[in-house]
């Protein structure tokens, strides 16, 4: 049982980091190419809503292989996914900041 839990944690972490990293990079590139990067709060809000919808779809699809899950397991997986989603965003932000200052 512990091996399965560790595998689920690793899977949720990798999916969260990949999704957060990808969404943040897409947001920044879209703002850079199409809009002015400063003072464009409406675009950021709309893109954040879209990325949360896409992230919830990715979370649901990645959890399909672990069914049947109890409500407790789904909440644990969701909290891990969201945590690592924001870790992926932080990694992308650090990458962009280091590339801009080089």
Phi, psi and omega in degrees: 000325181291325178296320180294319179296318179296320178296319179294318179297316179296319180294316179294322179294314181292320178294319179295316180295315179298316182292314179297317179298313182295316181295319181292319178296317178297320179296314181293319179293321178294318177295321182292320185275323187254328186234167173288128183292340181259137175074024181248065184287326181297318178297318180297319179294314180296318180293325177295321178295316179297319181292326176292323177295314179295321179295323178291326175294317178296320178298316180297316181293324180285338178273351181299327183285348182258007181292147002277137177243145174280170179298324179296317180293321178295319179293322176296314179297319179295318179294321176295317180298314181294318178302311182283341171299314179287331173296320176297322177295319179295319176299317179295320178296318177296320178297315181294318180295321179289325178288329179287331183264004178276000000 
